[in-house]
Amino acid sequence: MSVTRTGALPGTLHDVAVVGAGVVGTAIARELARYRLSVALLDAADDVGTGTSKANTAILHTGFDATPGTLEARLVREGHRRLSAYAAECGIPLEGVGALLVAWDEEQRAALPRLAAKAVAGGHREPRVIGPEALRRAEPRLGPGALAALEVPGESVICPWTTTLAYATQAVRAGTGLHLRCPVTGVTDRGDHHELATGRGPLRARYLVNAAGLHADTLDALLGHRDFTVVPRRGQLLVHDRTARPLVRHILLPVPTARGKGVLIAPTVHGKVLLGPTAEDVHDRGATGSTAEGIDALRAEGRRILPALGEEEVTAVYAGLRAATEHQDYRIRCHPEQRYAAVGSIRSTGLSASLAIAAYVTEALGDAGLGLGPARDLPPVAMPNIGEAAPRPYERADLIAADPAYGTVLCACERVTEGEIRDALHSTVPPATLAGLRRRTRARAGRCQGFSCGPAVRAAFDAYRGARPGPGAHGAGQR
């Protein structure tokens, strides 16, 4: 069990190297860890889930709107089932709020029966068209002009940060080596294994999985393939403060277009309201900055859909990049002769499909000659609750009685306690930065954005990062 961020990589020959520690790469590493294999998981960043996986709409999709017969439709549908069960098992914050696909003009209303039929053809029986009266009862705060909606009860909101971290935690506990700050710069086929050139020296593996997201086509080219070309699609999003949460009950979706699902309004598991994303093709794979034009467009759209939202405070603005390609379906290809699998064109549904993608890729590797052997049970994990649907540590008298650190609130906006910060820093996959700590605990993610709590959170971060956990620690942490 190891997590490294510095130093030379292990010189042993691994069975599999997985490049990319986003939600898909960590899910694949976790699935491979079910077998008695030596697995290395590599990422250029200093933490898991720092790319598309940390900056998305945090929705667990049913796949009701996927094109029937596609690989994406199959894996999103299966992934929804798997991740719903996994979230309950591991304590990943998840809320089944349902979705409403809202029609605002006659053309959109006419499209709803077709979308419902498409959902049924894809194996989804729950979506149904509702009229204006039922729509108003479901969402009384909607703006004028809403004519009808397609109701999709199975859609949920989830915590993408905790999901990726749970996968990585379980993989590492099962023996996977997680190597961060480890960019892959070259690949050489040595006949019976690959030798990866990285920023921390070479790493050898018999099989290679490319789950590099925004850089997956670059790695694919190093193996001699041109199966897809990534065009980063930037999505800017706004997060409204917790006072906005009573305004919306469902995920409010627009009628989709060829460019994507459009701008949505959704509650979050953290008790806030999300507005976005935009959809802008960019050339820079690091262009995660927000723009005044994007923010203005989102706010105008938010006021149209939910007028009262325009009066609520925005506590955060962020942008994520989706790995869009020229393909309208997933591009998952296994090349047995090279002992190589590429996972491309996953776009915005990777979170929902992650566990199903992992099973699909692992099966393909087995068919390509990787000796899997019998599967084994993974060590269970219990993730810290950073959602609002269940009691947080500061609300639990039993935790506080056993350990007063869970009653010591350091971040007042998000009610994050010293005990939670300590647990995160002593966990299996600890954060390397305050940004990583925020994704694990919500510290500094509230209205003040760290202005008030910053010094106290920083002091706890520094203190616990260098201290070894004592007996009895981690009561609410990753176990």
SVG drawing of the C-alpha trace seen along z (x, -y; Angstrom):
<svg xmlns="http://www.w3.org/2000/svg" viewBox="-52 -40 67 58">
<polyline fill="none" stroke="black" stroke-width="0.4" points="0.0,0.0 1.8,-3.1 1.1,-6.7 4.2,-8.6 4.7,-12.1 8.5,-12.3 11.4,-10.0 12.2,-7.2 9.5,-4.8 9.6,-1.1 11.9,0.9 9.8,4.0 7.9,5.2 4.2,4.4 1.3,6.4 -0.6,3.2 0.1,-0.5 -2.9,-2.8 -2.1,-6.4 -4.6,-9.0 -6.0,-9.1 -9.3,-10.8 -12.6,-9.1 -12.2,-6.6 -8.6,-5.8 -9.1,-5.3 -12.2,-3.1 -10.1,-0.9 -7.3,-0.6 -9.8,0.3 -11.3,3.0 -7.9,4.4 -7.1,4.5 -9.8,7.2 -7.3,9.6 -3.9,10.7 -2.1,8.3 0.7,5.7 -0.9,2.4 0.6,-1.1 -1.6,-4.2 0.1,-7.3 -0.9,-10.9 0.9,-14.1 -1.0,-16.1 -0.3,-16.1 -3.7,-14.5 -6.4,-12.2 -9.3,-13.7 -7.8,-17.1 -8.9,-17.3 -12.4,-16.9 -13.3,-14.8 -13.2,-17.7 -15.0,-20.3 -18.2,-18.9 -21.9,-19.1 -21.8,-16.3 -24.8,-14.4 -25.2,-10.6 -27.0,-10.1 -29.4,-7.3 -28.4,-7.5 -32.0,-8.2 -30.9,-10.5 -28.0,-8.4 -28.4,-7.0 -29.7,-3.5 -27.3,-0.8 -24.2,-2.8 -21.4,-1.8 -22.0,-4.9 -25.7,-4.1 -24.9,-0.6 -22.1,-1.7 -23.9,-4.7 -27.0,-2.6 -24.9,0.1 -22.6,-2.5 -25.7,-4.2 -26.7,-0.9 -23.2,-0.1 -22.4,-3.5 -25.7,-4.0 -25.1,-0.8 -21.4,-1.6 -22.2,-5.1 -24.6,-3.5 -21.9,-1.0 -19.1,-3.5 -20.9,-6.5 -20.5,-8.7 -22.9,-11.6 -25.8,-10.9 -29.3,-12.4 -31.9,-11.0 -33.6,-14.3 -34.8,-13.4 -34.7,-15.6 -37.0,-17.7 -36.2,-18.3 -38.1,-21.6 -39.6,-22.8 -39.8,-26.6 -41.3,-26.8 -43.5,-24.7 -40.6,-23.2 -39.1,-21.9 -42.5,-20.7 -43.0,-18.8 -39.6,-17.1 -40.5,-15.7 -42.5,-12.6 -39.6,-11.7 -37.1,-12.0 -39.4,-9.8 -39.5,-7.2 -35.8,-7.3 -35.4,-6.7 -37.8,-3.7 -35.8,-2.3 -32.7,-2.6 -34.3,-0.5 -35.5,-3.4 -39.2,-3.0 -39.5,-5.8 -39.4,-9.0 -42.8,-10.6 -44.1,-13.8 -45.9,-16.1 -48.0,-19.2 -47.7,-22.8 -49.8,-22.3 -47.8,-19.3 -44.6,-21.1 -45.6,-24.1 -46.4,-21.9 -43.0,-20.2 -41.1,-23.4 -43.1,-26.4 -40.2,-28.9 -39.7,-28.3 -39.8,-31.4 -42.6,-32.3 -43.0,-30.4 -42.3,-26.8 -44.8,-24.7 -44.1,-21.1 -41.3,-18.7 -39.9,-15.2 -39.8,-13.9 -36.8,-11.5 -37.1,-10.2 -33.8,-8.3 -31.4,-11.2 -29.3,-12.0 -26.6,-14.4 -23.4,-13.0 -20.1,-14.1 -17.5,-13.6 -14.6,-14.4 -15.5,-11.7 -16.3,-9.2 -12.8,-9.5 -11.2,-9.4 -13.1,-6.3 -11.9,-4.4 -8.3,-5.4 -8.5,-4.6 -9.8,-1.1 -7.3,-0.5 -4.3,-1.6 -5.6,0.4 -5.7,3.5 -2.0,3.0 -2.1,0.6 0.8,-1.8 -0.4,-5.4 2.3,-7.6 1.5,-11.3 3.5,-14.2 4.5,-11.6 3.9,-12.8 4.4,-10.2 6.6,-11.6 7.3,-8.5 6.5,-4.8 8.9,-2.1 7.7,1.4 10.4,3.8 8.8,6.8 7.2,8.4 6.5,5.1 6.2,1.4 8.7,-1.0 7.2,-4.3 9.4,-7.4 8.1,-9.7 9.2,-12.8 10.3,-10.5 12.2,-7.9 11.1,-4.8 8.3,-2.4 7.8,1.0 4.5,2.8 3.4,5.7 0.0,4.1 -0.8,0.4 -4.2,-1.4 -4.6,-4.9 -7.1,-6.8 -5.4,-10.2 -8.5,-12.2 -7.6,-15.5 -4.2,-14.0 -5.4,-10.6 -4.9,-11.2 -1.3,-12.3 -0.6,-9.0 -2.4,-7.1 -0.2,-8.7 2.9,-7.5 1.6,-3.9 1.1,-4.6 -2.7,-5.2 -4.9,-8.1 -8.3,-6.7 -9.5,-10.1 -8.5,-13.7 -9.3,-15.6 -10.7,-19.1 -11.1,-20.5 -14.6,-21.8 -14.7,-24.3 -17.6,-24.4 -17.9,-27.4 -20.2,-27.0 -21.5,-29.1 -22.1,-27.9 -24.9,-29.8 -24.9,-29.9 -26.9,-27.6 -29.7,-30.2 -30.6,-29.3 -31.1,-25.6 -34.9,-25.9 -35.5,-27.4 -35.1,-24.2 -36.2,-20.6 -35.0,-18.8 -32.2,-18.9 -33.5,-21.3 -32.3,-20.3 -32.8,-22.0 -33.8,-20.2 -30.3,-19.0 -28.5,-20.1 -25.8,-18.6 -23.2,-20.5 -24.2,-19.0 -26.8,-19.0 -26.9,-22.8 -27.2,-25.0 -28.8,-23.3 -29.7,-24.3 -29.1,-21.6 -29.0,-21.3 -25.7,-19.9 -25.1,-17.3 -23.2,-20.1 -26.4,-22.1 -25.9,-24.6 -27.2,-25.3 -25.1,-24.8 -25.7,-26.8 -24.0,-25.8 -22.1,-24.7 -21.1,-26.7 -19.7,-24.8 -16.8,-26.4 -14.2,-24.6 -10.7,-25.8 -7.2,-24.9 -5.4,-25.1 -5.7,-21.9 -5.1,-24.0 -7.6,-26.8 -9.7,-26.5 -10.1,-30.2 -13.6,-31.8 -14.6,-34.7 -16.8,-37.7 -18.8,-36.8 -19.4,-33.3 -20.4,-34.4 -22.8,-37.0 -24.4,-34.5 -24.9,-32.0 -26.5,-34.5 -28.9,-35.7 -29.9,-32.1 -30.3,-31.4 -32.6,-34.4 -34.7,-33.2 -35.1,-29.6 -35.4,-30.5 -35.8,-34.2 -35.2,-34.2 -31.8,-32.7 -30.6,-36.1 -31.0,-37.5 -28.8,-34.9 -25.1,-35.2 -22.5,-33.4 -20.0,-31.8 -17.7,-30.2 -17.0,-30.3 -15.1,-27.6 -14.5,-26.0 -13.8,-22.4 -12.6,-20.9 -14.3,-17.9 -12.3,-15.7 -14.6,-16.1 -13.6,-14.3 -14.9,-13.9 -16.8,-10.8 -20.3,-10.7 -19.7,-7.5 -17.1,-6.3 -13.8,-5.3 -12.6,-2.4 -10.1,-0.2 -8.0,2.7 -4.9,3.6 -4.0,7.2 -0.8,7.3 0.5,4.3 -1.0,5.2 -2.6,1.8 -6.1,0.4 -7.2,-3.2 -10.1,-4.9 -11.1,-7.9 -14.0,-10.2 -15.6,-9.7 -16.8,-13.4 -19.2,-14.4 -20.6,-11.0 -17.4,-9.4 -18.5,-9.8 -21.8,-8.0 -20.2,-5.2 -17.0,-4.9 -17.5,-1.5 -19.0,0.0 -16.1,-1.3 -13.7,0.2 -15.4,3.6 -15.5,3.4 -11.8,2.5 -10.7,5.2 -12.6,7.8 -11.0,6.6 -7.5,6.9 -8.4,10.4 -9.4,11.3 -6.1,9.8 -4.1,12.2 -3.8,10.6 -4.2,13.5 -6.8,12.2 -7.5,15.3 -10.2,15.4 -11.6,12.1 -11.4,11.3 -13.3,9.0 -11.8,5.5 -11.2,4.1 -14.2,2.0 -14.0,-1.7 -16.2,-4.2 -15.8,-7.7 -16.2,-10.8 -19.5,-12.5 -19.3,-15.9 -22.9,-16.0 -25.9,-17.6 -28.4,-14.7 -26.9,-12.9 -25.5,-14.3 -22.1,-15.9 -19.5,-15.4 -20.3,-18.7 -23.9,-17.5 -23.0,-14.1 -22.9,-14.1 -21.5,-10.6 -18.4,-11.6 -17.9,-14.7 -18.2,-12.8 -15.5,-10.4 -13.3,-13.0 -13.8,-16.7 -12.0,-17.6 -15.2,-16.8 -16.8,-19.6 -14.1,-22.2 -15.3,-24.0 -12.5,-25.7 -14.4,-26.6 -17.6,-28.3 -19.2,-28.7 -19.1,-24.9 -19.0,-23.7 -15.7,-21.8 -14.1,-20.5 -10.6,-20.0 -11.3,-16.3 -12.2,-16.1 -9.1,-18.0 -6.9,-15.7 -8.6,-12.6 -8.1,-13.8 -4.4,-14.4 -4.0,-11.0 -6.0,-9.1 -4.9,-6.5 -4.7,-9.1 -3.9,-12.4 -4.1,-15.8 -0.9,-17.6 -2.4,-21.1 -5.2,-23.2 -7.1,-22.7 -7.0,-18.9 -8.1,-19.4 -11.1,-21.4 -12.2,-18.6 -12.0,-16.1 -13.6,-18.3 -15.2,-21.4 -12.9,-23.6 -12.6,-27.1 -15.3,-26.3 -18.0,-28.5 -19.2,-32.0 -16.0,-33.6 -13.8,-31.4 -11.2,-31.1 -11.1,-34.8 -12.1,-34.2 -11.1,-30.6 -7.9,-30.5 -5.3,-30.9 -6.9,-28.3 -7.4,-25.8 -3.8,-26.4 -2.5,-25.9 -4.3,-22.6 -3.2,-21.5 0.5,-22.2 0.2,-20.6 -1.5,-17.4 0.4,-16.9 3.6,-16.4 2.1,-14.4 1.5,-10.7 -2.0,-9.5 -2.5,-8.4 -4.6,-5.6 -8.3,-6.1 -8.0,-8.7 -10.1,-8.7 -13.4,-8.2 -15.2,-9.7 -12.5,-9.4 -11.6,-6.9 -11.6,-3.5"/>
</svg>
